[in-house]
Amino acid sequence: MMQDKAFNDQKLTADLTRELIKERRADRRWKNIRFLLGLFVVMYIGIILFQMNSATVSMGDERKGYVSLVRLDGMIGQGEVFSAETVLPILKSAFSDKEAKGVILDIDSGGGTPVQASIIHDAIVELKKKYHKKVVVVGEDVMASGAYLVAVAGDKIYVNPNTITGSIGVIMKGFGFTDAIKKLGIQRRVITSGINKDRLDPFLPQTPDDVAKIRRVIGEVHHNFIDIVMEGRKGKLRGENSVLFSGDFWSGQSALTLGLVDGLGNLSDVMKKEFNVSSYKDYSQSESLLKSLVGQFGVSLGMALMQQPLLIG
């Protein structure tokens, strides 16, 4: 009898423990659900507010007219803020604003990959045709290399007298470690299925054939760059091609003399001169705000799930 009673007590304790665990799991589950629902509500309100004010209005009275402003800053390349994936949706929003008198691209970049720069350039040209919007570019501290390639898609280009401008060229950089690995007693082992597959390997000696190949490739890219600039600045360039396309860079003042830009001025000057307005809608800023909200929500969701592992499944 005593053994039966002890067994029943143990069974009762186990049953109570299981029920208590289930209850606590349910409480945590509903607590987490309420937390996620709260996040969804906050996110929904944020999106509604974003849609009500799809771009930041600044500098003056919007009722007198405004332009769409897109800021293009930093290195051009995949995964960067200045990339086709990020920039193209912003450009589309800016161009499709029917009330905007035009589009201003505010550029501050030393360049980047030719592919991303070309995609963005071509998109601007197509959007100009589709929406019949005048596009004016304003260069900030730097507008060089791939950033200048993007700039020539505009109808006019303005810079500060001190803006670093130009650098119409292509560069490929790397290192060679052949002597270093010899001194360290390291043997390089490479197996390829093509005789040129290991070209540019930094641990192998550079050959005259390697140099010739590199020059051909970057020469083709440079030629495409030149064609884009010649088309975008048709009838405006003043200077020898050997100088303009040497890869050199100039101050904004010298760039004006060479016909690489159309005038000197800052954002406020250009808005007044080209569009007779003192207000703009900053589409790049508003898109960044939405991405920030989405990013913060994603982080919060991830943290919630990590902190509540019992709720998965």
ChimeraX attribute file (.defattr): number of C-alpha atoms within 10 A of each C-alpha:
attribute: neighborCount
match mode: 1-to-1
recipient: residues
	/A:1	6
	/A:2	7
	/A:3	8
	/A:4	9
	/A:5	10
	/A:6	11
	/A:7	12
	/A:8	12
	/A:9	12
	/A:10	12
	/A:11	12
	/A:12	12
	/A:13	12
	/A:14	12
	/A:15	12
	/A:16	12
	/A:17	12
	/A:18	12
	/A:19	12
	/A:20	12
	/A:21	12
	/A:22	12
	/A:23	12
	/A:24	12
	/A:25	15
	/A:26	14
	/A:27	12
	/A:28	15
	/A:29	17
	/A:30	13
	/A:31	13
	/A:32	17
	/A:33	14
	/A:34	12
	/A:35	14
	/A:36	17
	/A:37	12
	/A:38	12
	/A:39	15
	/A:40	14
	/A:41	12
	/A:42	14
	/A:43	17
	/A:44	12
	/A:45	12
	/A:46	16
	/A:47	16
	/A:48	12
	/A:49	11
	/A:50	17
	/A:51	12
	/A:52	9
	/A:53	12
	/A:54	19
	/A:55	21
	/A:56	16
	/A:57	19
	/A:58	13
	/A:59	12
	/A:60	13
	/A:61	13
	/A:62	16
	/A:63	8
	/A:64	10
	/A:65	16
	/A:66	26
	/A:67	27
	/A:68	28
	/A:69	30
	/A:70	24
	/A:71	20
	/A:72	20
	/A:73	20
	/A:74	18
	/A:75	19
	/A:76	24
	/A:77	19
	/A:78	15
	/A:79	11
	/A:80	15
	/A:81	16
	/A:82	25
	/A:83	23
	/A:84	23
	/A:85	16
	/A:86	16
	/A:87	19
	/A:88	17
	/A:89	13
	/A:90	21
	/A:91	23
	/A:92	15
	/A:93	16
	/A:94	25
	/A:95	28
	/A:96	15
	/A:97	16
	/A:98	11
	/A:99	11
	/A:100	20
	/A:101	21
	/A:102	24
	/A:103	26
	/A:104	29
	/A:105	21
	/A:106	22
	/A:107	25
	/A:108	22
	/A:109	24
	/A:110	21
	/A:111	24
	/A:112	21
	/A:113	16
	/A:114	21
	/A:115	16
	/A:116	19
	/A:117	25
	/A:118	20
	/A:119	15
	/A:120	25
	/A:121	22
	/A:122	14
	/A:123	19
	/A:124	22
	/A:125	17
	/A:126	13
	/A:127	18
	/A:128	19
	/A:129	11
	/A:130	11
	/A:131	14
	/A:132	12
	/A:133	19
	/A:134	18
	/A:135	25
	/A:136	25
	/A:137	28
	/A:138	27
	/A:139	31
	/A:140	23
	/A:141	18
	/A:142	24
	/A:143	28
	/A:144	28
	/A:145	27
	/A:146	28
	/A:147	33
	/A:148	29
	/A:149	24
	/A:150	30
	/A:151	30
	/A:152	24
	/A:153	26
	/A:154	21
	/A:155	16
	/A:156	19
	/A:157	26
	/A:158	26
	/A:159	30
	/A:160	20
	/A:161	21
	/A:162	17
	/A:163	24
	/A:164	24
	/A:165	31
	/A:166	27
	/A:167	22
	/A:168	22
	/A:169	21
	/A:170	22
	/A:171	12
	/A:172	8
	/A:173	4
	/A:174	7
	/A:175	9
	/A:176	13
	/A:177	12
	/A:178	17
	/A:179	12
	/A:180	11
	/A:181	13
	/A:182	12
	/A:183	8
	/A:184	8
	/A:185	9
	/A:186	10
	/A:187	10
	/A:188	10
	/A:189	6
	/A:190	10
	/A:191	8
	/A:192	8
	/A:193	7
	/A:194	7
	/A:195	8
	/A:196	9
	/A:197	11
	/A:198	14
	/A:199	16
	/A:200	17
	/A:201	15
	/A:202	13
	/A:203	19
	/A:204	16
	/A:205	14
	/A:206	14
	/A:207	11
	/A:208	9
	/A:209	10
	/A:210	14
	/A:211	12
	/A:212	10
	/A:213	13
	/A:214	16
	/A:215	15
	/A:216	12
	/A:217	13
	/A:218	15
	/A:219	15
	/A:220	13
	/A:221	17
	/A:222	20
	/A:223	15
	/A:224	14
	/A:225	22
	/A:226	18
	/A:227	12
	/A:228	19
	/A:229	21
	/A:230	15
	/A:231	11
	/A:232	20
	/A:233	20
	/A:234	11
	/A:235	9
	/A:236	13
	/A:237	20
	/A:238	13
	/A:239	13
	/A:240	10
	/A:241	11
	/A:242	8
	/A:243	12
	/A:244	22
	/A:245	20
	/A:246	15
	/A:247	16
	/A:248	14
	/A:249	21
	/A:250	19
	/A:251	17
	/A:252	28
	/A:253	18
	/A:254	17
	/A:255	26
	/A:256	21
	/A:257	14
	/A:258	18
	/A:259	18
	/A:260	24
	/A:261	27
	/A:262	20
	/A:263	20
	/A:264	20
	/A:265	19
	/A:266	16
	/A:267	22
	/A:268	13
	/A:269	15
	/A:270	22
	/A:271	23
	/A:272	13
	/A:273	12
	/A:274	15
	/A:275	19
	/A:276	15
	/A:277	22
	/A:278	21
	/A:279	23
	/A:280	28
	/A:281	25
	/A:282	21
	/A:283	24
	/A:284	22
	/A:285	16
	/A:286	19
	/A:287	19
	/A:288	14
	/A:289	16
	/A:290	17
	/A:291	11
	/A:292	12
	/A:293	16
	/A:294	15
	/A:295	12
	/A:296	13
	/A:297	17
	/A:298	12
	/A:299	12
	/A:300	14
	/A:301	16
	/A:302	12
	/A:303	11
	/A:304	16
	/A:305	15
	/A:306	12
	/A:307	11
	/A:308	15
	/A:309	10
	/A:310	12
	/A:311	16
	/A:312	8
	/A:313	4
